[in-house]
Amino acid sequence: MSSESPLSPRSPRVRVRDAFARRLLGTIVVLAVIAGGFAFASVVQGPRLSAAKIDTQRSPRLAGQQLVIEVNQPVASFDADDVSVEPEASVSAAADDRLITVTFDEPLDYASEYTVRVPGVIGAFQGVPATLEYTFETPDEQVYSLVRRSLDGEPDLIQRKSFTEPGGEIVFTAPRIQEFAHAGDVLAAVTIDDAGANELFVADVEQDEPQEIALPMDAVVRDLEASTTNPLIGYLVSTPPVDGVRAQDSALYVADLTGAAGGPPQPVVGLDGEPIKVASWTFVPGTTAVVVQDFEQSVFLVDAFGSAPVTPLGVHSEVRGFVPGTSRLVVADPDRGSMIDLTDGTTTTVDLPVPSLGDTDYPGRLTMTGDDGYVLSVVMVVVQPDGSTSIASRLAQVDATSTRDVFTPASEGSIIREYCISPNGRYAAVTTSDAQGRPDGYPGLPGYTESTMSVVDLSSGAVVLSQSGGFSDWCSN
């Protein structure tokens, strides 16, 4: 029998206890080192990004969209001029407590990944600068066109493609389609029945059955348009005269496609509370307001649902729409063009740069793409070797320094019939018809057979997609 006491230093119990103590001490030391490392890393790394948010759906449609970056501590300083975006985009930035707000000066591109870097951010708790980085993706854009086939004995169709899925799909068919517009995945279409009367349908492109919107008997519908940022459509309605009086005379109706406004489409009324007799109109991007021009050339800003007073905007010869993605309205008068900023009501004269054109070039329709730049359609008279003449066309982009061609029809004899600028101002949908094209004879909004719509990148002149038909939905925005 052993003579060692149970508490002898050499006993197994004591040795186990000593080993446990050593392991416990080692664990405590390791945890202390790790905690110290974390503390040191916190000091060395500086501020960190906690969260970020941006309305990606609106970012390709409206200028001024904001990326809000939340930092894990108050921001003491950073250099806003060093903020960078890839792909390149013009921005401004400011900090307020734990938030850094990056504002995009222009709408972004479609279906693109953007990375925002904010270097040199110093927090309130330590002086170590850090670089914050956030990546997001913008949504794809659906591009619609109308193909008229009734002259060939087939129903008309509306089809769409996108920048990332160019295969295309048919989303609506009818014997004769006058015009269409879409808000999100909801499509509105004005059709022509066998008696020549208009009908108005609304359909979710993911569902089969379109719903008809009731119209007055024998009403004529025109100027169908959809908002680029809200689920709204609008259209003008006129009814036949009875004893020389029309119950509806170019009255503008606006419908909320979500039903949030409650009830059927509502007429847009003027200062006197009566429906305005509208010569032309358009939605204000990012709002539920519309700009309307009456037949006396008076222009008004009107909330479609009456939530704000009617604002007169003066008398102008022509309303040319908005600079893409902004609330800057372009108007024209015989002696000058002007831009009305609807955010503050200021009006500035537009001094357009003079395009550089040849002796046989004739300027056509122009569309402002910025404060001093525009897209211009050009008609050219071509003199053949035998002395005969023909007509050709092209699309040019004009700014203060240059006139640059961005699109010319690929085949000889093809003519540009129409073009429209995308909601973000970066692309043009150009409809051409070839030498065999002929008027299709549709009332109200005639077109041409043998038409093709090409989507052109205005920065490079590259055709990014094309499809048959015309009447791009960008023309109804």
Beta strands, then each sheet from edge to edge (+ up, - down):
strand 1: 49-53
strand 2: 66-71
strand 3: 75-77
strand 4: 84-86
strand 5: 91-96
strand 6: 99-104
strand 7: 113-123
strand 8: 130-137
strand 9: 142-147
strand 10: 156-162
strand 11: 169-174
strand 12: 177-183
strand 13: 186-192
strand 14: 198-204
strand 15: 211-213
strand 16: 220-226
strand 17: 232-238
strand 18: 251-256
strand 19: 266-267
strand 20: 278-283
strand 21: 289-294
strand 22: 298-303
strand 23: 311-315
strand 24: 318-322
strand 25: 328-333
strand 26: 336-341
strand 27: 347-350
strand 28: 361-368
strand 29: 374-383
strand 30: 389-398
strand 31: 403-407
strand 32: 415-421
strand 33: 427-433
strand 34: 451-457
strand 35: 463-468
sheet 1: 1+ 2- 6+ 5-
sheet 2: 3+ 7- 4+
sheet 3: 3+ 7- 8+
sheet 4: 9+ 10- 11+
sheet 5: 12+ 13- 14+ 15-
sheet 6: 16+ 17- 18+ 19-
sheet 7: 20+ 21- 22+ 23-
sheet 8: 24+ 25- 26+ 27-
sheet 9: 28+ 29- 30+ 31-
sheet 10: 32+ 33- 34+ 35-
end
